[in-house]
Amino acid sequence: MRYISSPDFRHDGAERIGVLLVNSGSPDSLSTSDVRRFLRGLLSDPRVVELPRPLWLPLLHGIILRTRPARVARKYRRIWTSQGSPLLVYSEQLRAELTSTLAQRMLAPLTVEIGMLYSNPGVGTALARLRRAGAQRILVVPLFPQYCGATTGAVYDQVSSELRRWRWLPELRFIAEYHDDPGYIEALRASVTEHWQSHGRTKYLLMSFHGIPERYFHAGDPYFCKCQKTARLLADELMLEESEWGISFQSKFGPGEWLKPYTSDLLTELPRRGIDEVTVLCPGFAADCLETLEEIDIENRARFLQAGGRRFEYVPALNARPSHARFLADLIARHCQGWTQVELGYLPAGAARGAST
């Protein structure tokens, strides 16, 4: 293996902290070829599809990647922005907001980058940017609040794979999850409360999480339990009765059983139970994307209304909300303690604030 040359080192330079935010990604454009490339990366990851490669790859390349990209591209067209993919747009906005927030409380030089698992900018590209910026200490922040092997595990894999090529390795830390962090729950509570204040409260709050195959749960993946705890904590903070909220799982793919109840089935059933107005929140998504904007706010909205529902409200993901950036800044500060001479989040009286980015 040929290792990447190390950057020039300046003994008089301040140690720089690099923060790597990681999300799943989206196609680079609406072209079928770019959608196919994105799906190929996603669905060929053994973390995502845990089937024997000799069985899965012929099916993936022989059938799925020949038929599915055109359908998925049509879905993306319904949510695409003038700036491109919503996920990338919101992620870049969050990176900027977080950088500004961190600059107000950290004395150490700091750089924040975004990396995507299956699209540009990739995890390797983002790590290379941190390396060129002189980051000798890197904190990896998967933007997946509830740990799951298919998401957070994939981040570990890609970061490790890239660093195998580096001659000079940085000091490295990972944040595995934050599903029950009080700051995260408070940011979710505030987003729901503000939405209800602006649009009116509904009778029922449905918290929809991305699904995984049920067999992953039985094999020991803790994701289902993490989602349940997030939902319970948020319901408590909103002071909801048990009859006023529920949890479901979306984005099922393939013929096998996935975590239940399925969001689409539950939204069809609710009007028959007398619940004709609903607010839907997706607490597992840090930024809005195809699964929230198209699957929930378009497809499942229509399904609920066609089933007899009267009112459907979607609460946007936390995206670049200041409360989201403040929570992440607090989380990052806690995990970076010991990397600076002054503890993050605390400055002695008279100390000047600021950070170069």
C-alpha positions in Angstrom: 0.0 0.0 0.0 1.2 3.5 -0.8 0.6 5.8 2.1 -0.4 9.5 1.6 2.4 11.9 2.4 2.1 13.8 5.6 1.4 17.5 5.5 4.2 19.9 6.5 4.3 20.3 10.2 4.9 23.7 11.9 6.2 23.5 15.5 4.9 27.0 16.2 1.4 26.3 15.0 -1.6 25.8 17.3 -3.1 22.4 17.3 -6.2 22.4 15.2 -9.3 20.3 16.0 -11.2 18.9 13.0 -14.9 18.0 13.3 -16.3 15.6 10.7 -20.1 15.6 10.4 -21.3 12.6 8.4 -24.6 11.8 6.8 -25.8 9.3 4.3 -25.9 11.4 1.1 -28.0 11.9 -2.0 -27.4 11.9 -5.8 -25.1 14.6 -7.2 -27.8 15.5 -9.8 -31.2 14.3 -11.0 -29.7 12.3 -13.9 -30.5 8.6 -13.8 -26.8 7.8 -13.9 -26.1 9.8 -10.8 -29.0 8.3 -9.0 -27.8 4.8 -10.0 -24.3 5.6 -8.7 -25.7 6.7 -5.4 -27.9 3.7 -5.1 -25.1 1.4 -6.0 -22.9 2.8 -3.2 -25.7 2.6 -0.7 -27.1 -0.9 -1.5 -23.7 -2.5 -2.1 -22.6 -1.6 1.5 -22.7 -4.8 3.6 -23.7 -2.7 6.5 -26.9 -1.8 4.7 -27.8 -5.1 3.1 -26.6 -8.0 5.2 -27.0 -10.7 2.6 -24.3 -13.0 1.1 -22.5 -11.1 -1.6 -22.8 -13.9 -4.2 -26.6 -13.8 -3.7 -27.1 -10.1 -3.4 -24.8 -8.5 -5.9 -26.2 -10.3 -9.0 -29.7 -9.2 -7.9 -28.5 -5.7 -7.3 -26.7 -5.2 -10.6 -28.9 -7.4 -12.7 -32.3 -6.1 -11.7 -32.5 -3.4 -9.0 -29.9 -0.9 -10.5 -31.6 -1.4 -14.0 -35.1 -0.5 -12.8 -35.0 1.4 -9.6 -32.9 4.5 -10.5 -35.5 6.0 -12.9 -38.3 5.7 -10.2 -36.1 7.2 -7.5 -35.0 10.0 -9.8 -38.7 11.0 -10.3 -39.1 11.1 -6.5 -36.1 13.4 -6.2 -37.5 15.7 -8.8 -40.4 16.5 -6.5 -38.1 17.9 -3.7 -35.0 19.1 -5.6 -34.0 22.7 -4.9 -32.4 25.3 -7.1 -29.2 24.7 -5.0 -29.4 20.9 -5.4 -30.1 18.1 -3.0 -32.0 19.3 0.1 -29.9 17.0 2.3 -26.7 18.6 1.1 -28.1 22.1 1.2 -29.3 21.7 4.8 -26.1 20.0 5.8 -24.0 22.8 4.5 -26.2 25.3 6.3 -25.8 23.3 9.5 -22.0 23.2 9.0 -21.9 27.0 8.7 -24.2 27.5 11.7 -22.3 25.1 13.8 -18.9 26.6 12.9 -20.2 30.0 13.9 -21.6 28.6 17.2 -18.4 26.8 18.0 -16.3 29.9 17.3 -18.0 31.7 20.1 -17.0 29.2 22.8 -13.7 27.5 21.7 -10.2 28.8 21.9 -8.6 26.1 19.8 -8.4 26.6 16.0 -11.1 24.5 14.6 -12.4 23.3 11.2 -15.8 21.6 10.5 -16.4 19.5 7.4 -19.3 17.5 6.0 -18.8 14.0 4.6 -21.4 11.8 2.9 -21.3 8.0 3.0 -22.5 7.5 -0.6 -22.2 10.7 -2.5 -20.1 13.9 -2.7 -18.4 15.2 -0.8 -17.3 11.7 0.4 -16.0 10.8 3.9 -12.5 10.5 2.4 -12.7 13.9 0.7 -13.9 15.5 4.0 -11.1 13.9 6.0 -8.5 15.0 3.4 -9.8 18.6 3.8 -9.3 18.4 7.5 -5.8 16.9 7.0 -4.9 19.8 4.7 -6.2 22.3 7.2 -3.8 20.8 9.7 -6.2 19.0 12.0 -4.2 16.7 14.2 -7.2 15.8 16.3 -10.4 14.7 14.7 -13.9 14.2 16.2 -16.3 12.2 14.0 -19.9 13.1 14.5 -22.3 10.7 12.6 -25.6 12.7 12.2 -27.6 9.6 13.1 -29.0 10.2 16.6 -30.0 6.6 17.3 -27.1 4.1 16.8 -27.6 1.6 14.1 -25.1 -0.7 12.5 -26.4 0.3 9.0 -25.6 4.0 9.6 -23.2 4.7 12.4 -21.4 1.4 11.7 -20.9 2.4 8.1 -19.3 5.7 9.3 -16.8 3.8 11.4 -16.0 1.6 8.4 -15.4 4.4 6.0 -13.4 6.5 8.4 -11.2 3.5 9.2 -10.8 2.6 5.6 -9.6 6.1 4.7 -7.2 6.4 7.6 -5.6 3.1 6.7 -4.0 5.1 3.8 -2.6 7.9 6.0 1.1 7.8 7.0 0.5 10.2 9.9 -2.6 9.4 11.8 -4.6 12.0 13.8 -5.8 11.5 17.3 -9.4 10.3 16.7 -12.7 10.2 18.6 -16.2 9.1 17.6 -19.6 10.0 18.9 -21.7 6.9 18.6 -25.1 8.3 19.3 -27.1 11.0 21.1 -30.6 9.6 21.1 -31.3 10.5 24.7 -29.2 13.6 25.2 -31.2 16.2 27.0 -30.1 18.9 24.5 -31.3 16.8 21.5 -34.6 16.1 23.1 -35.0 19.8 24.0 -34.3 20.8 20.4 -36.9 18.4 19.2 -39.4 19.6 21.8 -38.9 23.2 20.7 -39.4 22.4 17.1 -42.7 20.6 17.7 -43.9 23.3 20.1 -43.0 26.1 17.7 -44.7 24.3 14.8 -47.9 23.9 16.9 -47.8 27.5 17.9 -47.6 28.6 14.2 -49.9 26.0 12.6 -52.1 24.8 15.5 -51.9 21.7 17.5 -53.3 18.3 16.3 -54.8 15.5 18.2 -52.0 13.1 17.6 -48.2 13.2 17.2 -46.6 10.4 15.2 -42.8 9.9 15.4 -41.6 8.1 12.3 -38.1 6.6 12.2 -36.3 5.0 9.3 -36.8 1.2 9.4 -34.4 -1.7 9.4 -35.0 -5.4 8.7 -36.4 -7.0 11.8 -33.7 -9.7 11.7 -31.1 -7.0 12.3 -32.9 -6.3 15.6 -33.0 -10.0 16.5 -29.3 -10.2 15.7 -28.5 -7.6 18.4 -28.8 -4.2 16.7 -30.0 -1.8 19.4 -31.6 0.7 17.0 -35.2 -0.2 17.8 -34.7 0.4 21.5 -32.9 3.7 20.9 -35.8 4.9 18.8 -38.3 3.9 21.5 -36.4 5.8 24.1 -36.2 9.0 22.0 -39.9 8.8 21.4 -40.8 8.3 25.1 -38.5 11.1 26.2 -39.9 13.5 23.7 -43.5 12.6 24.6 -42.7 13.2 28.2 -41.3 16.6 27.5 -44.3 17.5 25.5 -46.5 16.2 28.3 -48.5 13.9 26.0 -50.9 11.2 27.1 -50.3 7.7 25.8 -53.3 8.1 23.5 -51.8 11.3 21.9 -48.7 9.9 20.3 -47.2 6.9 18.6 -44.1 5.5 16.9 -43.7 4.0 13.5 -41.0 3.0 11.0 -40.7 4.0 7.3 -38.7 3.3 4.1 -39.2 -0.4 4.0 -37.2 -2.0 1.1 -37.6 -5.6 -0.2 -39.9 -8.4 0.7 -38.7 -9.3 4.3 -40.2 -8.1 7.6 -39.0 -4.8 8.9 -39.5 -3.0 12.2 -43.2 -2.3 12.8 -45.6 -0.7 12.8 -45.0 0.6 9.3 -45.6 4.4 9.0 -47.7 4.0 5.8 -50.0 1.4 7.4 -50.4 3.4 10.6 -51.3 6.6 8.8 -54.0 4.7 6.8 -55.4 3.2 10.0 -55.5 6.3 12.2 -58.6 7.9 10.5 -60.5 4.6 11.1 -59.6 5.0 14.8 -61.1 8.5 14.8 -57.8 10.3 14.6 -58.3 12.6 11.6 -55.6 15.1 12.3 -51.9 14.2 12.8 -48.5 15.9 13.2 -45.6 13.8 11.9 -42.0 14.2 13.1 -39.0 12.2 12.0 -36.6 12.4 15.0 -34.0 10.1 13.3 -33.2 12.5 10.5 -30.9 15.4 11.3 -31.6 17.1 8.0 -34.5 16.9 5.6 -34.1 14.5 2.7 -36.0 12.2 0.3 -37.3 10.1 3.1 -38.9 13.1 5.0 -39.8 15.5 2.2 -41.1 13.1 -0.4 -42.0 9.9 1.4 -43.5 11.6 4.5 -44.7 15.0 3.5 -45.9 14.1 0.0 -46.6 10.3 -0.3 -47.8 9.6 3.3 -49.7 12.9 3.5 -51.7 11.8 0.5 -52.2 8.4 2.0 -53.5 9.8 5.2 -55.9 12.2 3.6 -57.2 9.6 1.2 -57.9 7.3 4.1 -60.2 9.9 5.6 -57.7 12.1 7.4 -58.6 15.8 7.6 -55.4 17.5 8.5 -51.7 16.5 8.2 -48.8 18.5 9.6 -45.1 17.7 9.0 -42.6 19.2 11.4 -39.3 19.8 9.5 -36.1 18.2 10.6 -33.8 20.2 12.9 -31.7 21.1 9.9 -29.7 24.3 10.6 -31.9 25.6 13.4 -29.8 27.5 15.9 -31.1 25.2 18.7 -29.7 22.2 16.6 -26.3 23.9 16.2 -26.2 24.9 19.9 -26.9 21.3 20.9 -24.3 19.9 18.6 -21.8 22.5 19.8 -22.4 21.4 23.4 -22.1 17.7 22.4 -18.8 18.4 20.5 -17.4 20.5 23.4 -18.0 17.6 25.8 -16.3 15.1 23.6 -13.3 17.4 22.9 -12.5 18.0 26.5 -8.8 17.4 27.2 -7.9 18.5 23.7 -7.5 22.2 24.7 -5.8 23.9 27.6 -9.0 25.6 28.5 -12.1 23.3 28.9 -14.5 23.8 26.0 -17.6 25.7 27.0 -15.8 27.4 29.9 -13.6 30.5 29.8 -11.9 32.1 32.7 -13.0 35.6 33.5 -11.4 38.1 31.1 -10.4 35.5 28.5 -11.1 36.4 24.9 -13.3 34.2 22.8 -12.7 33.3 19.3 -11.5 30.6 16.9 -10.1 30.5 13.4 -12.0 28.4 11.0 
